[in-house]
Amino acid sequence: MFRQSARAASAVVGTGTPSSCTESAFDAALTTAGNGGGTITFNCGAAAHTLQFTVAKFVNLGDVTIDGGGRIILAAGNNERHFFAGPVTFRLRNITLRQGDSLVNGGAIEASGGQVSLESVRLLDNRSAVAGGAIYCYDATLTIDGSQIDGNSAPTGGAIYNDGCAVTIRNSSFADNRATAAVNGRGGAVDNAQPGRITIRSSRFSTNNALDGGALYNAGGASADLAGVTLDENTGGYGGAIENSGVITITDSLLDRNSVTGSGGGLWNVSGSALLERSTVSGNTAFEGGGISTYGTSLEMRQVNLVGNMATAPGGGGTNGGGLHHLGGVVFVTDATISGNVA
C-alpha cells in the first residue's frame, strides 16, 4: 500500500478588486495553504493595497509562503501582532508588515521552533511591550534577505530579539529602531541574547538607539559574525554601534559617526571577546573611548583604521582614549592606523 503525499495547496486572496481583499478572505487562504503547505498570493487590483488585521494569525498547521507581489501591506494594531509562527517553515516575500502592536513579545512576528524567512520584506513601525519590536525569535531559524526594517520599538531589541535562534541577515537595512527601556534597554536594532547566534552580511544599521548597543547588543554566551556591514549614526548610552559581552567578529566593516554618553562610541567591548579585521572605526564620539572602549576582556585588531574619533570626558589629559580606551584585559594590534583621535 502506498500513501499519497499531500500536495501543496496554493490560495489567492481577492478576486481582482480592493474590496475583495478582506481579513476573512486572508483567513480562508491561510487555512487552505496551511493544510497543504502552499503559497498565498493576492489579487487585489493593480494598486498597492492595505489589508487590516484585527487579530493575530497562527501559522502552525503546515508550511506556508506568503507573497505580496510588492503591492500588499498587512497592517495590525490594537494590541495585536501579525503572525505567530510555530514549528513549521514560514516564508514571507515582497510584502510589508506595519503597525503591529503586541502586548507581549514580537510586534509583528513571534517565531518559535520553526524556520522563518523574509525576502524583500518591509517591517515598519511595529511595537512590542516586552521584547522584539518587529520580531521575537525563540529556538528557531530566522533568515532575512533584501529587507527593510525601520521605525520599530520595544523595551529591548528594538527590531529583533534573538532568544536562542540562528539568525542570518543579508543585504538588509535597519534604521530608526529603538530599545526604549531606561534600564536594560539593549540593542536598538538587535538584541542577540544568550545563546543566540547571528550572522550579518552586506547590511546597514543607521540611526538606531538604545541604552546598551545603539545598533547591536551581543550578550555573554552569544555570538555574532559581521562582514561588509555599515553601522553609522547610531546612538545610546554605551556602545554607539555595538556593545559586546559575548564573542564577536567584525570584518570589512565600517563603524562611523556613532555616539554615546558613556563608553565606546563605536564599540563597547565589556567582558567579551572581539576581533576586528580590515575595518574602519571613524568619527565616533563618547565620554570615554571615542572609537572603542574595552574592559576586562580580549580585543584584537588587524588592519584596522581607528581615525578621527573623540572622547569628551573633561580633564582627561588625553588618557580617556579618543581612539581606544583600555580598562583591563588584553589588546592585540597588528598593522593598524591610529590617527586623528582626540581626548
N, C-alpha and C positions, 0 to 999 in steps of 0.2 A: 504494500500500500504506500502511495506517495502522498505527501502533504504539500498542497499548493501554497507557495508563499504569497503573502498579501501584496497586492500591487499598490504602488504609490497612488494616492488619491488626491489629485490636484483640485483646487477650488478657486472660483473667481468671485470677488466681492463687487457687486454692482452689475447693472445692465446697460451701462453707457451714459448715465446721467448722474450728476452730483447727488440728487435726491435719493437715488437707489443705493448709494454707498452709506449705509447706516451701521450703527453698532450691532444691531441684531443680524444684519447680513454678514458682518465680520464674524460674529459668534458662530453662525451656521457654517461658515467656511472653515473656521478653526476646528470645529468638531469633525468635519469631513476630512481635512488634511491630517489632523492629529490621529485619527483612527487608521489612516493608511500610510502615514509617513510621506505626505505630499507637499506641494508648493501652493501658497496662496498668492494670487495676483489680483490686480484691481482694474475695473472698467468703469471709471467714474467721469469720463469725459476727457477732453484734451487739456484742460487747465489743471493747475495744482488744486488739490482738494484736501481739506482738513476734516478728519473723522474723529469725533469726540467720544472718548471712553468715559463711562460713569463708574465702572468697576474694573478691577484688575483682571487680566486674562491668565489662566493657568495653562501652561504648556508642559504636560507631564504624562500624556497618554501615548505619545509616539513622536518620532522625529518630524519637525516642521521647518519649512523655509517660507519666509515672508518677503516678497519682492515688491517694493513700492513703485518701481519703474521711474524713480526720480521725481514723482509728482504727488506723492501721498505724505501727509503729515498726520501722525497719530498724536492727539492731544489728550492729556489726562487731567489730573487735578482733583479737588475736593477730597483730599486725604487718600488718594489712590495712586499707585504706580501703574505702569502699563502692563508689565509681564512678570510672572513668576515662572521660572524655567526649572523643572525637576531633572531627574536622571535620564535625559534624552539629548538628542542633537537638535539644537535650535539655531537657525540661521536667519539673520536679518540682512537685507540688501536694498540699497537705493531707496532709503526711506528716512523720514525724520520722526523722532520721538521728542516731544516737548511738553513742558509744564507738568511733568509728573510730580506728585506731592505726597510722599509716603510718610506715615506716622511712625514707621519702623525703618528697616534697612532698605536701601536701594530705591532712589526716587523714580527711576524709570524701569530698571530691571533688577530682580534678585535671581541669582543663579545658584543652584545647589546640586552638586553631584553629577552634572552632565557636561556637555560640550556646547559652548555658546560662541558663535562667530558673528562679527559685524563687518560688513563690507560696504563701503560708500554709504555710511550711515551718519546722520547728524543727531546728536543728543544735546538739546538746547534747553536751558533754563529749568532744569529739573531740581527737586529738592528732597532731601531726606531729613527727618527729625533726629536720626541716630547716626548712621554711617553710610557713606557712598551716595553722594548727591545724584549721580546718574546710575551707577552700577554697584551692587554689593555681590561679591563672588565668594562662595564658600565651597571648598573641596571640589572644585570643578576645573575645567579648562576654558580659558577665555582668549579669543583671538580678535584683534581689532585691526583692520586694514583700510587705509584710504578714507578715514573718517574724521569728522569734526566734532569736538566735544567742548562746548563753550557754555559759560554762564551758569554752571551747576553749583550747588552748595549743600553742605552738611556740616555738623559739628566736627567730624573728622573724615578725611577722604572726600574732598570737595566734589570730585568727579567719580573716583573709583576707590572703593575699599576692598583690598585683597586679603581675604581671610583663608589662607591656605590653598590658593589656586596657583596653577601655572598660567601666567598671563603673557601674551605676546602682542606687542603693539608695533605696527609698521605704517610708515607713510601717513601719519595722522597728526592732527593739531589739537592742542588743549589751550584754551585761553579764557581768562576771567572766571576761573573756577575758584571757590573759596571754602576753606575749612574754618568754620565760624567760631568754634569753641575758644574761649579765653584761656582755658586750661586744657592741655592735651588736644589742642586743635592741630592735627597733623596732616600734612600732605594736601596743599591747596588743590592739586590735580589728583595725586595718587598717594594713598596711604598703603604701603606694602607691609602688612603686619606679619608677624611670625606665624607659620613658617612659609610665607608666600615666596614665590619665585617670579620675577618679572624680567622680560627681555624687551628692549625698546630699540628700534632701528629707524633711522631716517625720519625722525619726527620732530615737532617743535612744541615747546611749552613756554607760553608767554603770558605775562600779567596775571598770573595766579597768585594766591595769597593764603598764608597760614601762619600760625604762631611758630610751628616747627616744620621746616621744609616747605618753602613757598610753592614749589612745584611738586617735589617728591620727598616723601619720608620713607626711609628704608630701615625697618626696625631690627633690633637684635634678634638673631635667628632667622632673618630673611635674607634674600639675595637679589641683587639687581645687576643687569648687564646692559649697558647703554653703548651704542655705536652710531655715529652720524647723527647725533641729537643736538639740537639747539635749545638752550634754556636761557631766555632773556626777559629782563624787566619783571621778574617775579619778586615778591616782597614778603616780609614776615618779621618774626622775632629772632629766629635762629635758622641759619641755612637758607639764604635767599632763594637759591635754586634747589639745593638738596641738603637734607640732614640725614646722616648715615650713622646707624649704630650696628649694622649688620655687615655683610660683605658686598662690596660694590666695585664694578669695573666700568670705567668710562674711557672710551676710545674714539678718536677722530670726532670730538665733540666741542661745542662752544658754550661756555658759561659767561654771559655778557650782561652787564648793566643790571644785575640783581642787587637788591639792597635789604638790609635788616637793621633793627635797632640794637640787636645783641651781637652774637658772634657768627662769623662765617658768611660774608656777603655772597660768595659763590657756593662754597661747600663748608658745612659744619660737620666734621668727622669726629664723633664722640663715642669712644669705646667700641669702635668698629674697625674694619679693615678696608682701605680704599686704594685702588690703583687707577691712576690717570696716565694715559698714553696718547701721544700725538694729539693733544687737546690744548685749547686756549681758555684761560680764565682771565677776563679783562673787564675793566670798567666797573667792577663791583664795589659796593660800599657797605661797611659795617662799623660798629663801635670798636670791635677787636677783630683782627683777621679780615681785612677788606676783601681779599680774594678767597683765602682758605683759613679756617681755624681748625686745629686738630688737638685732641685732648685724650691722653691715656690710651693711645690707640696706635695703629700702624697705617702709615701713609707712604705710598711710593709714587713718584712722578718720573716718567720717561718721556723725553722730547715734548715737554710742556712749556707753553708760553704763559707766564704769570706776569701780566703787564697792566699798568695803569689802574690799579686798584687802590682803595683808600680806607684807612682806619680813622675814625673820627674821635676816638677817646682823647680827652684833653690831657695835657701834661705827660704824654707818654714818652717823650724824648726819642721817638722812633721805635720804641720797644713793643708797641701794640700790634705790629705786624700789618703794614699796609698791604703787602702781598701775602705773607704767611705768618700766622700766629701759632707757635708751638707751645703747648702746655703739658707736655709729657708724652711718653710713648716713643716710637721710633719713626724717623723720617728718612727715606732714601730718595735722592735726587740724581738723575742721570740725564746729561745733555739737555738742560733746561735753560730757558731765557727768563730771567727775573729782572725786570727793569721798570722804571717809571712809577713805582708804587709809592704811596705817601702815607706816613703815620705821624 
